[in-house]
Amino acid sequence: ELVLAAAEAFRRAGCAVALALVAPPGGLLAGHAEGARWRVLRRLAAAGIALHPARARGTPAGLELVDAGRDAPTTLPADCVIAATGAHAPPWTQSSGLACDAAGWVMVDAGHRSVSHPFIHAAGDVCTRADPGFARSGVHAVHAGPVLAANLLAALAGGPASAPVRSYRPRPRSLHLIASGPRHAIASWGRWSAEGRWVWRWKDRIDRGFIARHRRAAIVPV
């Protein structure tokens, strides 16, 4: 989304620039269906964006690319680098005494309580579910909000720590709507994918509704 938005912004400004996207081999839309990846690759090519399947690290000249298929790193010159590396567990979690997985995410139960310290609750980009079968997704953090709020209120009211008031059960598949150009978006859900202006309208309606709900909540007197 970032690189396609940048390409459109430069196009509107009349600036001729060369844009590149660096992603780990197999890491571009990892976990999505092949159809969704193909649609994104086609949009990148149409926008003139070069894709480099490699791992990168910053250098004074730009980026040093390490490709498993090459013996030596190569340099990608860059005037500006935007690092969009995704979520990582904060460094303090593994030294906090809370039970964490190998990546450092705080492990929580279905009520989003720490499995080792049930009086501590966690949600979003700091935790992972202890029960298997749930892929990490920002959608889960949003949908878990009401469950987390109910369990926090129960904890404040002195409820038993052994039984959460509510449990959050994520859906096995999440809908992803990817902005891919001016009034264009790509939908990815399980093995199904689609694209077009109608997907952009769908995404725009969801995004505007989400922001509007937060704006209404912000002005409610407490």
Steps between C-alpha positions, in 0.01 A plus 500: 500500500776747592702462182192509275375811681842661458499419129162669458606805704813549291299453179255771601786732595664447162817357656696234315640265763607136513325299771594156629350257748726264694333196655648175635484212252151358536411776745281719278147433624615185675200291600278640226374303203698495178226697325532790743879507463466493120262796506738704717800412283308611191415836662863552600616430146237733353622780728862442395608387847796263509470204739814364667451166680780535752586596854632851549699710740568871486828646377612860436434442129156345538429133561716192496300209360575143599348252256523127566558447128812719488842449652558864596268781616399769252438869564173673419563878489228700674437864584220406741418172672164426664529204737170313540610190684176393664440419864769374735473421868644778719832412665371526858250215483748212531658656810166588659434160654188454288471178302603572139546298186833467318446831317435693822123538472311487831293181500133555585193281539162537329413782743822682405654448843864402546523122537754546779355811668120495450458841661692652206314547171652557156373557146632613164866509398639386834338159535417173330236240578626193683241278331623393155345567163465878506710705258606846619285776353420860586133413452517279808628789713197709402242225548650395833437849641150438643615172656803668655286787632251260661775298666679812624176624658449160661854505638449849641178380663690221673388215278674161526827492308445136401194564281495783243160655445529471123720318250603624158490241224669632184366390167724253315539744208527879496397736222783720372426804282817643347504848347679458168468829315262788433152368585619142463540228760563127528300266724652185647303250708630146535551360150270764346616832356353782291587853397355814352330830573218322684750351746638850561147629573452209739827578678427873507161442661648273768788739576275807521255315722780389733634856536150643544426262787814614681417865440153451647646318800751779558231766546274302735506666846656285772 
